[in-house]
Amino acid sequence: MGKYRFEEEEHELFRKSLKKFLEKEAVPQYDQWEKDHIIPKSFWKRMGEMGFLCPQVEEQYGGLGLDFRYAVIIGEEMERVGTSLTGVGLHNDITVPYIEAYGTDEQKQRWLPGCVTGEYITAIAMTEPGAGSDLANISTTAVRDGDNYIVNGQKTFITNGINSTHVVVVVKTDPKAEPKHRGISLLMIEEGIPGFTKGRKLDKVGLHAQDTSELYFEDCVVPAANLIGDENKGFTYLMEKLQQERLVVAIAAQTASEDMLETTLDYVKSRKAFGKPIGSFQNSQFKLVEMATEIELGHSFLESLIEDHMAGKDIVSKVSMAKYWLTDTAKKIAGECMQLHGGYGYMEEYKIARRYRDTPVAAIYAGSNEIMKTIIAKRMGL
Ligand SMILES: Cc1cc2nc3c(=O)[nH]c(=O)nc-3n(C[C@H](O)[C@H](O)[C@H](O)COP(=O)(O)OP(=O)(O)OC[C@H]3O[C@@H](n4cnc5c(N)ncnc54)[C@H](O)[C@@H]3O)c2cc1C
């Protein structure tokens, strides 16, 4: 796929150096990470050393002050290596922005430099066993007690759960609030605080190297100084920042689709049946043409969406459309590309098999695709 029209020479150079870094430090190790079910912290540190962690952070807090175009490049190149690297995007573009946007100067000084070097790895804990899509219905509580909050509850499906040193935890600070979302706050809970334990690393269908886990809080004493933003405004902060989360997921899905098409094009040109390349059959051609068309449409849609996001426009409806459509498209492309590989597509040594396992989750997380449609419908006045 061609580059986006907003990419300039410095972006190309950045992409080149990131690609080179990943080819040496991620691609050869990736299969082992998938077997280990975790990406080592040493990789995070190397990413930090190279300036690939949170490059948007202001220079005074250790970052490079770069714009969202660099996040797009990092998202794409990480996804090309494999979807399990999604935890880096979550750290860079989803969790750390809460500190940047709503943290005090003291909090920024305390946390941001470590997030940039990779000494700190962040996670965001919204989902609970009893509340996923219905986020306002969470039951983890944070009760104010002098200079602290006492936190009790459980979170699940948390990306970077095991590796994380700092977790933005969505808590109920006013369980009686009506409507319920008005009683929600964001608390930074650091590894090592008594009462905070990590549960098991969850055994997933895909994203094997991604350390998704449960988190437990039992009479966990968290300094009130760790409250991010104002008390009971957490839901508003989430609604603001979830837009970029959905955009990042949409960009990854688009990249996955492009990668699957490229892989499959190579395959159908070399594999033969009935004395002819698989790619010479009309059915194969039509399938591949349909995929290429959807990928072109996705690229144009994303291009204007990224520009709107960078211009600070309201992207709620369009980003919800992009998130649902691009992730559904990637899921469909995964199935069709596997089919075009025949039996080999079902073998683990072929990349398409891993993509087939990794792709469907994007339709579920970051707000399920059904929830995306409810947002769009509401904005259509329905
Ligand atoms: C690999 C992975 C990583 C994740 N990472 C994180 C993370 O880092 N942090 C975090 O907080 N969470 C994370 N999640 C959780 C994820 O965001 C939730 O799984 C998701 O929001 C759906 O919630 P749920 O699983 O409780 O499903 P439910 O809310 O129980 O939904 C079940 C089904 O019902 C549908 N549904 C629900 N409500 C409606 C409605 N109103 N209208 C129509 N259909 C509806 C859903 O779309 C879905 O199909 C992760 C999940 C996975 C699988």
The ligand as an ORCA input file, in Angstrom:
! r2SCAN-3c Opt
* xyz 0 1
  C      -7.182     -9.954     24.071
  C      -7.989     -8.951     24.807
  C      -7.362     -7.807     25.315
  C      -8.091     -6.882     26.047
  N      -7.447     -5.811     26.611
  C      -8.119     -5.017     27.483
  C      -7.441     -4.023     28.229
  O      -6.228     -3.817     28.082
  N      -8.141     -3.297     29.132
  C      -9.472     -3.498     29.326
  O     -10.043     -2.825     30.159
  N     -10.154     -4.429     28.618
  C      -9.506     -5.191     27.713
  N     -10.179     -6.158     27.003
  C     -11.602     -6.332     27.234
  C     -12.478     -5.915     26.066
  O     -12.477     -4.531     25.913
  C     -13.874     -6.502     26.329
  O     -13.780     -7.907     26.167
  C     -14.920     -5.919     25.398
  O     -15.162     -4.568     25.704
  C     -16.259     -6.676     25.488
  O     -16.656     -6.839     26.812
  P     -17.064     -8.306     27.356
  O     -15.978     -9.235     27.005
  O     -17.462     -8.184     28.760
  O     -18.319     -8.709     26.481
  P     -19.847     -8.352     26.791
  O     -19.969     -6.921     27.147
  O     -20.362     -9.362     27.733
  O     -20.498     -8.586     25.356
  C     -20.802     -9.875     24.820
  C     -21.434     -9.687     23.448
  O     -22.620     -8.896     23.560
  C     -22.542     -7.759     22.710
  N     -23.195     -6.617     23.305
  C     -22.986     -6.083     24.557
  N     -23.746     -5.003     24.734
  C     -24.448     -4.811     23.581
  C     -25.407     -3.841     23.129
  N     -25.788     -2.826     23.896
  N     -25.920     -3.977     21.895
  C     -25.524     -5.003     21.077
  N     -24.633     -5.936     21.449
  C     -24.093     -5.849     22.677
  C     -21.042     -7.518     22.541
  O     -20.774     -6.755     21.384
  C     -20.514     -8.917     22.479
  O     -20.661     -9.418     21.187
  C      -9.487     -7.076     26.222
  C     -10.113     -8.193     25.685
  C      -9.387     -9.119     24.993
  C     -10.093    -10.331     24.447
*
